[in-house]
Amino acid sequence: PRPLIRAMVQCLRPEPMKTIADPCCGSGGFFLAAQEYLTTPGRYDMDREQKAFLKDGTFYGNELVSNTFKLCLMNLYLHNIGDIYGTTIPVTLGDALLTDPGYRVDYVLTNPPFGKKSSITMTNEEGKEEEENLVYSREDFWVTTSNKQLNFIQHINTILKATGRAAVVLPDNVLFEAGAGEVIRKKLLQTTELHTILRLPTGIFYKPGVKANVLFFDKRPASPQMQTKDIWIYDFRTNVHFTLKQHPMTDADLEDFIRCYHPENRHERTETWSPENPDGRWRRFSAEEILKRDKTSLDIFWIKDKSLADLDNLPDPDELASDIIENLQNALESFQELMGQMKK
């Protein structure tokens, strides 16, 4: 959703002459939002050198799907980013996870594709197509896994400069998954400052029932000390309902989160949660508290779900019906995926 993209950009506050990457850039939504932010009248008033860098040196993108890649190039060109006929093109075509691209950037803004596993379609000896899970074995990765989102986290960590900053949309499983997920969460706490998590409501993505979050983390130079001290979580999910058409999310809906995030100086923050205000959506947790949790889980919520607690205050029937349909569709997809694996 565009309001979410704009909110992520506002929180990161990109500056002129700094580089921005999106390793799965789609049609270039994050790039255009960043460009709009940088060129807002009165914000930076860029000189000629800064404008030239914004056009030709700021953005680094990657896209796996050929048609989307072409759409992105045209989209950027129409907004005066890059030059289709130039020597350097801001977006490349291919699988970003295959190798370390070699460049290092100041910011990463991205929404990796949903779906846990990476796979490649092969033609077997009988001439039939079959899918095989892709496992990326890279020396710069903390752990080897076929989980797509966990690999993107590791890739983002690689391409960030030593003081780089990231805002990444990730599904819930990244917050609590065992095995490789736990290893990566501990590595993030140890080597980066994972300072903010925005828990997103359902109903804002085109894939029904998706439960996602935005993780904000700053990379830090190598140090034996744990870099994450506190994690601030904003629960924008409990008792919040949106739909894509009838009740879409707007910029105004994210104003409270941006205010709590305090982009001007995120070290000056104030909780809205307290024992006296248990429904406050903005709450701080120490790294020590997180490490004591089972599997170092970051899947944390504390606000009571009113639809469960108060039977006299149920959501509208159309919201209930929509939730039921989403849950059934998710269950069906899970069974279909399981059946597909059993046939291999």
C-alpha positions in Angstrom: 0.0 0.0 0.0 1.3 3.4 -0.9 0.5 5.0 2.5 2.7 2.3 4.1 5.5 3.0 1.6 5.4 6.7 2.3 5.4 6.1 6.1 8.5 3.9 5.9 10.3 6.6 3.8 9.3 9.3 6.3 10.7 7.2 9.2 14.0 6.6 7.4 14.3 10.2 6.2 16.7 9.6 3.3 19.2 12.4 2.6 20.7 13.7 -0.7 23.9 12.1 -1.9 23.0 8.9 -0.1 22.3 5.5 -1.8 19.0 3.5 -1.6 18.5 -0.1 -2.6 15.5 -2.4 -3.0 16.6 -6.0 -3.9 13.0 -6.9 -5.0 11.8 -3.6 -6.3 8.7 -4.6 -8.3 7.5 -1.6 -10.3 9.7 0.8 -8.2 7.3 2.1 -5.6 9.9 2.6 -2.9 12.2 4.5 -5.3 9.5 6.9 -6.4 8.4 7.5 -2.8 12.0 8.2 -1.8 12.4 10.6 -4.8 9.2 12.4 -3.9 10.4 12.8 -0.3 13.8 14.1 -1.3 12.4 16.6 -3.9 9.6 18.0 -1.7 9.9 21.8 -1.9 11.6 23.3 1.1 13.0 20.1 2.4 16.5 20.0 1.0 16.5 22.5 -2.0 19.1 20.4 -3.8 21.9 21.9 -5.9 22.8 20.7 -9.4 25.2 18.0 -8.2 22.7 16.6 -5.8 20.0 16.5 -8.5 22.3 14.7 -10.9 23.2 12.1 -8.2 19.5 11.6 -7.4 18.9 10.8 -11.1 21.9 8.6 -11.8 23.6 7.5 -8.6 21.0 7.1 -5.8 19.1 3.9 -6.6 20.1 0.3 -6.8 17.3 -2.2 -7.6 16.8 -5.8 -8.6 13.8 -7.6 -10.0 13.3 -11.3 -10.8 10.2 -11.1 -13.1 11.0 -9.9 -16.6 7.8 -8.0 -17.4 7.9 -6.3 -14.0 11.5 -5.4 -14.6 10.6 -3.6 -17.8 7.7 -1.9 -16.2 10.0 -0.6 -13.4 12.6 0.7 -15.8 9.9 2.6 -17.7 8.3 3.9 -14.5 11.7 5.2 -13.2 12.5 6.7 -16.6 9.2 8.6 -16.7 10.1 10.0 -13.3 13.6 11.1 -14.4 15.5 8.3 -12.6 18.2 6.6 -14.6 18.6 6.6 -18.4 17.4 3.6 -20.5 20.1 4.3 -23.0 22.8 5.1 -20.5 25.8 3.0 -19.4 24.4 2.5 -15.9 20.9 1.2 -15.3 19.4 1.6 -11.8 17.7 -1.8 -11.8 19.0 -5.2 -12.9 17.1 -8.4 -13.9 17.7 -11.6 -12.0 17.6 -13.3 -8.6 19.1 -10.9 -6.0 19.8 -13.8 -3.6 22.2 -15.6 -5.8 25.3 -13.5 -5.1 26.7 -10.5 -3.2 26.3 -7.7 -5.8 29.3 -6.0 -4.4 27.8 -2.5 -3.8 27.0 -1.1 -0.3 24.2 1.3 0.3 23.0 3.8 3.0 19.4 2.7 3.0 17.3 -0.4 2.1 13.6 0.0 1.6 11.9 -3.2 0.5 9.0 -5.7 0.7 10.3 -9.2 -0.2 7.8 -11.4 -2.0 5.4 -13.4 0.1 5.8 -17.2 0.2 8.3 -18.9 2.4 10.4 -21.0 0.0 12.4 -20.2 -3.0 12.2 -22.7 -5.8 13.3 -23.3 -9.4 11.4 -25.1 -12.1 13.4 -28.0 -13.6 12.6 -30.4 -16.5 13.2 -34.0 -15.5 14.3 -37.0 -17.6 10.7 -37.7 -18.5 10.2 -34.2 -19.9 8.0 -33.2 -17.0 8.4 -29.9 -15.1 9.0 -30.1 -11.4 10.0 -27.6 -8.7 13.0 -27.9 -6.5 13.7 -25.8 -3.4 16.5 -23.3 -3.8 19.0 -23.2 -0.9 21.5 -20.3 -1.2 24.9 -21.2 0.1 26.7 -17.8 0.5 29.7 -17.2 2.7 28.3 -13.8 3.7 25.1 -15.4 5.1 24.8 -16.3 8.8 22.9 -19.5 8.1 21.8 -21.7 5.1 18.0 -22.0 4.6 15.5 -22.3 1.8 13.2 -19.7 3.6 13.0 -16.7 1.2 12.4 -14.0 3.7 15.2 -15.1 6.0 17.5 -15.1 3.0 16.5 -11.6 2.1 17.2 -10.4 5.7 20.7 -11.8 5.3 21.2 -10.3 1.9 20.0 -6.9 3.1 22.5 -7.1 6.0 25.3 -7.7 3.4 24.4 -4.8 1.1 24.1 -2.2 3.9 27.1 0.0 4.7 28.5 -0.3 8.2 26.1 2.5 9.3 23.3 1.7 6.8 19.6 1.7 7.8 16.8 -0.6 6.7 13.0 -0.8 6.7 11.7 -4.2 5.6 8.2 -5.6 5.3 8.2 -9.2 6.5 5.6 -11.9 7.4 4.9 -13.0 10.9 6.8 -16.3 10.6 10.1 -14.3 10.6 9.3 -13.2 14.1 8.8 -16.6 15.7 10.1 -19.4 13.4 12.5 -21.8 15.0 15.8 -23.1 13.6 17.3 -20.6 11.0 14.7 -18.0 12.1 16.0 -18.0 15.7 19.6 -17.9 14.6 18.9 -14.8 12.4 16.9 -13.0 15.1 19.8 -13.4 17.5 22.3 -12.2 14.9 20.1 -9.2 14.2 20.0 -8.3 17.9 23.8 -8.9 18.2 25.1 -7.1 15.1 22.4 -4.5 14.3 20.2 -2.2 16.2 16.8 -3.7 15.7 15.0 -0.7 17.2 11.4 -0.8 15.9 8.7 -3.2 14.8 5.4 -2.1 13.3 2.8 -4.9 13.4 0.6 -4.4 10.4 -3.2 -5.1 10.1 -4.6 -7.7 7.8 -6.6 -6.7 4.8 -4.0 -4.3 3.3 -2.2 -6.7 0.9 -3.6 -8.3 -2.2 -2.9 -11.8 -0.8 -5.7 -12.4 1.7 -5.0 -12.9 5.3 -1.4 -11.9 5.2 0.0 -11.0 8.6 3.1 -8.8 8.2 5.3 -6.4 10.0 7.9 -3.7 9.2 11.2 -4.2 10.8 13.5 -1.1 11.2 17.1 -1.8 11.9 20.4 0.0 11.7 23.6 -1.8 10.9 26.5 -1.2 13.2 30.3 -1.7 12.8 31.6 -5.0 14.2 31.7 -5.1 18.0 31.6 -7.8 20.7 28.8 -5.9 22.4 25.2 -6.5 21.6 24.1 -3.6 19.5 20.3 -3.8 20.2 19.4 -2.3 23.6 15.6 -1.8 23.3 13.0 -2.8 20.8 9.9 -0.5 20.4 6.8 -2.2 19.1 3.7 -0.5 17.7 0.6 -2.7 17.5 -1.3 -1.5 14.5 -3.1 -4.8 14.2 -5.2 -5.6 17.2 -8.7 -4.2 16.8 -7.7 -2.5 13.5 -9.6 -3.5 10.3 -9.0 -2.5 6.7 -10.1 -3.8 3.3 -8.6 -3.1 -0.1 -11.7 -1.4 -1.6 -14.4 -0.5 0.9 -12.1 0.7 3.8 -8.5 1.1 2.5 -5.7 2.3 4.7 -4.8 6.0 4.3 -1.8 8.2 5.2 -3.8 9.6 8.2 -4.0 6.1 9.7 -0.2 5.9 10.0 0.3 9.4 11.4 0.2 8.2 15.1 2.9 5.6 14.4 5.1 8.2 12.7 4.6 10.5 15.6 5.5 7.7 18.1 8.5 6.6 15.9 9.8 10.2 16.2 11.9 10.3 13.0 13.5 13.7 14.1 15.3 11.8 16.9 14.2 8.3 17.6 16.1 8.2 20.9 13.5 10.6 22.3 10.5 8.4 22.5 7.6 8.0 24.9 5.5 4.9 25.5 1.8 5.2 25.1 1.4 1.8 26.9 1.4 1.7 30.7 -0.2 -0.5 33.4 -2.8 2.3 33.6 -3.3 2.3 29.8 -3.1 -1.3 28.8 -4.5 -0.5 25.3 -1.5 1.8 24.5 -0.2 0.7 21.1 3.5 1.9 21.6 5.6 -0.2 24.0 9.3 -0.7 24.7 10.9 -4.1 25.4 14.6 -4.5 26.4 16.8 -6.9 24.5 17.2 -8.9 27.7 13.5 -9.5 27.8 13.5 -10.7 24.2 16.4 -13.1 24.6 14.6 -14.8 27.6 11.6 -15.5 25.4 11.2 -19.0 23.8 13.1 -19.1 20.5 13.9 -15.3 21.0 10.4 -14.7 19.6 9.6 -11.2 18.5 5.9 -12.1 18.0 4.7 -9.9 20.9 1.2 -8.5 21.5 -0.6 -7.2 24.6 -3.8 -5.5 23.6 -7.0 -7.4 24.2 -8.9 -8.3 21.0 -12.3 -6.7 21.5 -14.0 -9.1 19.1 -13.0 -11.9 21.4 -13.5 -10.2 24.7 -16.8 -8.4 24.1 -19.5 -10.4 22.4 -21.8 -7.4 22.4 -19.2 -5.4 20.4 -18.5 -7.7 17.4 -17.2 -6.3 14.1 -19.7 -5.7 11.3 -21.0 -8.9 9.6 -19.1 -8.1 6.3 -15.8 -7.9 8.3 -16.5 -11.2 10.0 -17.4 -12.9 6.7 -14.3 -11.4 5.1 -12.1 -12.8 7.9 -13.7 -16.2 7.6 -13.1 -16.3 3.8 -9.5 -15.2 4.2 -8.9 -17.9 6.9 -10.5 -20.6 4.7 -8.4 -19.5 1.6 -5.2 -19.6 3.7 -6.1 -23.1 5.0 -6.8 -24.3 1.4 -3.5 -22.9 0.1 -1.6 -24.6 2.9 -3.3 -28.0 2.1 -2.5 -27.5 -1.6 1.1 -26.7 -0.8 1.3 -29.8 1.4 -0.3 -32.0 -1.4 2.2 -30.6 -3.9 5.1 -31.6 -1.6 3.7 -35.1 -1.0 3.6 -35.7 -4.8 7.2 -34.9 -5.3 
